[in-house]
């Protein structure tokens, strides 16, 4: 076998092995998307009911709560960035980080100091490499977040919000995560969680399309209900964001691995062509060597006969 | 007879939904019973059993759930019970809860003791 041919054969073999791996990863991710999607759907009733309750209290009572009112001069803003622990997901992490960067720039331009909270080791690594301060980071559960994980993340956020601004507390709470729109589309979103903004659409939607929210009787009191509701609201928002991010990550992995598999196939095809050409060149050369050798022999024999 | 529609949802799933004629839950200011036509209400729930007297399509009977903190909201004959953790009594493993209660008591783990206690109370209420 020619040296050239051997090199091609070896490369085909290694690309085939890679293709097998990427194909397997694609299928694993595909099966996980379904599971993650189901969990997003399962968490929805709680989130909608909770949003409705929060809207009812915030809109239906004349209470002013520190978590609902805008600070006159917001000095600090917390940004929770949700990335994944592992890569191989195409532009998933860099898109989320880019969205957070844009948000940070905007907030800095508004004169607010950024306090970063990060979920996922990819985001932690990005900030660590650039020596940026991170208030707190959470890793180890991005593939399969549970409500308890969301609670730990939310707890430190709430703590930061409840601190006095002078003592390092934050006035605003933003969240950056990747929304799972469909199998093919996942978009990074930037949301402001607190202070709560209740635009008309949301309120109407929460009231079940009936337009006006009923006048609630609060038990024990509007303030107490709100005090209890808002942390739960933050938790549920964080939980939902984590679940969506997980589903998006799996979808992104699936897509990245699918194109990797396709590329491997393409590569194998062109390498096979090259290997075939090399093999034929080898054969042609061998034949011409044989023919050349035979005719040289024939010439020599013809000379000795004489 | 008027009915109210009940949705009992936990953070990660819908636990129970259906029609009911009476729901009894414990709020921070005492037990409260909600019947159809009650005035709109939003309250904070204490950990404890919630009793739902079912009616209509779900048949008449009683559903008891152990609810670990949460909220009750009622408007337009729609009642929602929101809880971080909620379990129906048939989902509760009594032996395990009893064991957990013993363990929690010996280790003085208040949170775990409360959780186990709520579960056992709910099971007792269902009987």
Interface residues (C-beta under 8 A of the other chain):
Chain A: X39 X42 X43 X45 X46 X49 X50 X52 X53 X56 X57 X146 X147 X151 X208 X210 X213 X214 X215 X216 X217 X218 X219 X220 X224 X225 X228 X229 X232 X235 X236 X239
Chain B: X7 X9 X10 X11 X12 X13 X14 X27 X28 X29 X32 X39 X40 X41 X42 X43 X44 X70 X71 X72 X73 X75 X76 X78 X80 X82 X84
